[in-house]
Amino acid sequence: MTSPVSIFRGADEEDEQARINAMFYEADKLEDIAYRLFDESTRDAGVWQHFNEVKSAADAKRTEACRAWMNMRRKVAPV
């Protein structure tokens, strides 16, 4: 029989994994937006600035997701 603690831990891990997946998805979408800037307009200084801002946001979100994933893996890894 499964203990209630392990049931809740599993649900928490699934919730955490879903949150991490959402962060990776958001990072991918931001990166897509950044690169689409070059398809939709000329490559002037304003476009490069906007690209850098959006790309930085994507990179930050991906870093946040990677850190969360590593922390989650440490929690579930056998000692």
Sequence and secondary structure as in RCSB ss.txt:
>XXXX:A:sequence
MTSPVSIFRGADEEDEQARINAMFYEADKLEDIAYRLFDESTRDAGVWQHFNEVKSAADAKRTEACRAWMNMRRK
VAPV
>XXXX:A:secstr
   HHHHHHHHHHHHHHHHHHHHHHHHHHHHHHHHHHHHHS   HHHHHHHHHHHHHHHHHHHHHHHHHHHHHHH
HS  
